[in-house]
Amino acid sequence: MDIQNYVDKLNARYKSGITTEHSFRGDFQNLIESLFPEVMITNEPQRIACGAPDYIITKKNIPIGYIEAKDLNADLSSKTYLEQFNRYKQSLENLIITNYIDFQFFKNGELVIEISIASIVGGRLVGDKDKYEQFEGC
Protein backbone atom coordinates (compact mmCIF):
# COMPACT_ATOMS: atom_id res chain seq x y z
CA MET A 1 0.00 0.00 0.00
CA ASP A 2 1.37 3.43 -0.83
CA ILE A 3 0.67 6.55 1.21
CA GLN A 4 -1.85 8.04 -1.24
CA ASN A 5 -3.82 4.80 -1.20
CA TYR A 6 -3.72 4.90 2.62
CA VAL A 7 -5.01 8.49 2.67
CA ASP A 8 -7.78 7.53 0.24
CA LYS A 9 -8.84 4.61 2.46
CA LEU A 10 -8.86 6.82 5.56
CA ASN A 11 -10.85 9.44 3.69
CA ALA A 12 -13.51 6.93 2.63
CA ARG A 13 -13.92 5.77 6.23
CA TYR A 14 -13.83 9.30 7.65
CA LYS A 15 -16.50 10.56 5.25
CA SER A 16 -18.86 7.81 6.44
CA GLY A 17 -19.30 9.77 9.67
CA ILE A 18 -19.35 6.62 11.83
CA THR A 19 -15.65 6.12 12.60
CA THR A 20 -13.73 5.97 15.86
CA GLU A 21 -10.02 5.80 16.63
CA HIS A 22 -10.09 2.05 16.10
CA SER A 23 -11.65 2.30 12.63
CA PHE A 24 -8.33 3.27 11.06
CA ARG A 25 -6.05 0.75 12.78
CA GLY A 26 -6.05 -1.94 10.09
CA ASP A 27 -5.24 0.53 7.32
CA PHE A 28 -2.42 2.01 9.40
CA GLN A 29 -0.95 -1.40 10.19
CA ASN A 30 -1.08 -2.35 6.50
CA LEU A 31 0.65 0.89 5.51
CA ILE A 32 3.53 0.48 7.96
CA GLU A 33 4.09 -3.17 7.09
CA SER A 34 4.03 -2.44 3.36
CA LEU A 35 6.45 0.50 3.63
CA PHE A 36 8.76 -1.31 6.05
CA PRO A 37 8.54 -5.05 5.27
CA GLU A 38 11.42 -5.87 7.63
CA VAL A 39 9.27 -5.05 10.66
CA MET A 40 6.08 -6.41 12.15
CA ILE A 41 3.56 -4.09 13.75
CA THR A 42 1.19 -5.59 16.31
CA ASN A 43 -2.06 -3.87 17.25
CA GLU A 44 -3.04 -4.07 20.95
CA PRO A 45 0.09 -5.84 22.24
CA GLN A 46 0.46 -7.00 25.82
CA ARG A 47 0.55 -4.29 28.45
CA ILE A 48 4.00 -3.06 29.50
CA ALA A 49 5.17 -1.31 32.68
CA CYS A 50 4.33 2.25 31.50
CA GLY A 51 0.90 1.37 30.10
CA ALA A 52 -0.57 -0.04 26.92
CA PRO A 53 0.63 1.66 23.73
CA ASP A 54 -1.61 0.81 20.78
CA TYR A 55 1.10 -0.85 18.70
CA ILE A 56 4.50 -2.43 19.13
CA ILE A 57 6.99 -2.55 16.27
CA THR A 58 9.27 -5.56 16.26
CA LYS A 59 12.12 -6.71 14.06
CA LYS A 60 13.02 -10.39 14.33
CA ASN A 61 10.84 -10.55 17.47
CA ILE A 62 12.81 -7.73 19.16
CA PRO A 63 10.83 -4.62 20.16
CA ILE A 64 12.20 -1.59 18.34
CA GLY A 65 9.43 0.95 18.91
CA TYR A 66 5.94 1.76 20.04
CA ILE A 67 3.05 3.74 18.58
CA GLU A 68 0.24 5.50 20.39
CA ALA A 69 -2.68 6.42 18.12
CA LYS A 70 -5.54 8.81 18.74
CA ASP A 71 -8.62 9.53 16.64
CA LEU A 72 -8.17 11.05 13.20
CA ASN A 73 -9.10 14.59 14.14
CA ALA A 74 -7.44 14.53 17.59
CA ASP A 75 -5.13 17.41 18.50
CA LEU A 76 -1.93 15.67 19.56
CA SER A 77 -0.90 18.70 21.63
CA SER A 78 -4.12 18.59 23.69
CA LYS A 79 -3.71 18.66 27.46
CA THR A 80 -6.08 15.68 27.53
CA TYR A 81 -3.21 13.42 26.41
CA LEU A 82 -0.36 15.15 28.26
CA GLU A 83 -0.01 12.70 31.18
CA GLN A 84 -0.17 9.61 28.97
CA PHE A 85 2.20 10.96 26.33
CA ASN A 86 4.73 12.11 28.94
CA ARG A 87 4.66 8.72 30.63
CA TYR A 88 5.32 6.98 27.32
CA LYS A 89 8.03 9.44 26.27
CA GLN A 90 9.85 8.92 29.57
CA SER A 91 9.67 5.13 29.38
CA LEU A 92 10.00 4.22 25.71
CA GLU A 93 13.18 4.75 23.70
CA ASN A 94 11.41 4.95 20.30
CA LEU A 95 7.86 6.28 20.21
CA ILE A 96 5.51 7.54 17.53
CA ILE A 97 2.42 9.48 18.50
CA THR A 98 -0.17 9.83 15.75
CA ASN A 99 -3.73 10.59 14.80
CA TYR A 100 -3.12 8.61 11.60
CA ILE A 101 -2.26 11.72 9.53
CA ASP A 102 -0.01 13.70 11.90
CA PHE A 103 3.06 11.92 13.25
CA GLN A 104 5.41 12.87 16.07
CA PHE A 105 8.61 10.79 16.25
CA PHE A 106 10.38 10.66 19.64
CA LYS A 107 13.79 9.21 20.51
CA ASN A 108 14.63 8.97 24.22
CA GLY A 109 11.77 11.34 25.01
CA GLU A 110 12.89 14.07 22.61
CA LEU A 111 10.89 15.09 19.54
CA VAL A 112 12.99 14.22 16.48
CA ILE A 113 10.56 15.13 13.70
CA GLU A 114 6.92 15.94 13.15
CA ILE A 115 5.25 15.17 9.82
CA SER A 116 1.68 15.68 8.58
CA ILE A 117 0.84 13.62 5.51
CA ALA A 118 -2.72 14.93 5.16
CA SER A 119 -5.16 17.43 6.58
CA ILE A 120 -8.91 17.63 6.97
CA VAL A 121 -10.34 20.21 4.59
CA GLY A 122 -14.06 20.67 4.11
CA GLY A 123 -14.93 17.38 5.76
CA ARG A 124 -12.49 15.27 3.76
CA LEU A 125 -8.85 14.24 3.89
CA VAL A 126 -6.45 15.89 1.51
CA GLY A 127 -3.02 14.31 1.18
CA ASP A 128 0.14 16.40 1.30
CA LYS A 129 2.13 14.58 -1.38
CA ASP A 130 5.22 16.70 -0.66
CA LYS A 131 5.47 14.94 2.74
CA TYR A 132 5.09 11.34 1.57
CA GLU A 133 8.76 10.79 0.75
CA GLN A 134 9.82 12.37 4.04
CA PHE A 135 7.48 10.04 5.93
CA GLU A 136 8.83 6.98 4.12
CA GLY A 137 12.34 7.99 5.15
CA CYS A 138 11.59 7.98 8.88
C-alpha positions in Angstrom: 0.0 0.0 0.0 1.4 3.4 -0.8 0.7 6.6 1.2 -1.8 8.0 -1.2 -3.8 4.8 -1.2 -3.7 4.9 2.6 -5.0 8.5 2.7 -7.8 7.5 0.2 -8.8 4.6 2.5 -8.9 6.8 5.6 -10.8 9.4 3.7 -13.5 6.9 2.6 -13.9 5.8 6.2 -13.8 9.3 7.7 -16.5 10.6 5.2 -18.9 7.8 6.4 -19.3 9.8 9.7 -19.3 6.6 11.8 -15.6 6.1 12.6 -13.7 6.0 15.9 -10.0 5.8 16.6 -10.1 2.0 16.1 -11.6 2.3 12.6 -8.3 3.3 11.1 -6.1 0.8 12.8 -6.1 -1.9 10.1 -5.2 0.5 7.3 -2.4 2.0 9.4 -1.0 -1.4 10.2 -1.1 -2.4 6.5 0.7 0.9 5.5 3.5 0.5 8.0 4.1 -3.2 7.1 4.0 -2.4 3.4 6.5 0.5 3.6 8.8 -1.3 6.0 8.5 -5.1 5.3 11.4 -5.9 7.6 9.3 -5.1 10.7 6.1 -6.4 12.1 3.6 -4.1 13.8 1.2 -5.6 16.3 -2.1 -3.9 17.2 -3.0 -4.1 20.9 0.1 -5.8 22.2 0.5 -7.0 25.8 0.6 -4.3 28.4 4.0 -3.1 29.5 5.2 -1.3 32.7 4.3 2.2 31.5 0.9 1.4 30.1 -0.6 0.0 26.9 0.6 1.7 23.7 -1.6 0.8 20.8 1.1 -0.8 18.7 4.5 -2.4 19.1 7.0 -2.5 16.3 9.3 -5.6 16.3 12.1 -6.7 14.1 13.0 -10.4 14.3 10.8 -10.5 17.5 12.8 -7.7 19.2 10.8 -4.6 20.2 12.2 -1.6 18.3 9.4 1.0 18.9 5.9 1.8 20.0 3.1 3.7 18.6 0.2 5.5 20.4 -2.7 6.4 18.1 -5.5 8.8 18.7 -8.6 9.5 16.6 -8.2 11.0 13.2 -9.1 14.6 14.1 -7.4 14.5 17.6 -5.1 17.4 18.5 -1.9 15.7 19.6 -0.9 18.7 21.6 -4.1 18.6 23.7 -3.7 18.7 27.5 -6.1 15.7 27.5 -3.2 13.4 26.4 -0.4 15.1 28.3 0.0 12.7 31.2 -0.2 9.6 29.0 2.2 11.0 26.3 4.7 12.1 28.9 4.7 8.7 30.6 5.3 7.0 27.3 8.0 9.4 26.3 9.9 8.9 29.6 9.7 5.1 29.4 10.0 4.2 25.7 13.2 4.7 23.7 11.4 4.9 20.3 7.9 6.3 20.2 5.5 7.5 17.5 2.4 9.5 18.5 -0.2 9.8 15.7 -3.7 10.6 14.8 -3.1 8.6 11.6 -2.3 11.7 9.5 0.0 13.7 11.9 3.1 11.9 13.3 5.4 12.9 16.1 8.6 10.8 16.3 10.4 10.7 19.6 13.8 9.2 20.5 14.6 9.0 24.2 11.8 11.3 25.0 12.9 14.1 22.6 10.9 15.1 19.5 13.0 14.2 16.5 10.6 15.1 13.7 6.9 15.9 13.2 5.2 15.2 9.8 1.7 15.7 8.6 0.8 13.6 5.5 -2.7 14.9 5.2 -5.2 17.4 6.6 -8.9 17.6 7.0 -10.3 20.2 4.6 -14.1 20.7 4.1 -14.9 17.4 5.8 -12.5 15.3 3.8 -8.9 14.2 3.9 -6.4 15.9 1.5 -3.0 14.3 1.2 0.1 16.4 1.3 2.1 14.6 -1.4 5.2 16.7 -0.7 5.5 14.9 2.7 5.1 11.3 1.6 8.8 10.8 0.7 9.8 12.4 4.0 7.5 10.0 5.9 8.8 7.0 4.1 12.3 8.0 5.2 11.6 8.0 8.9 
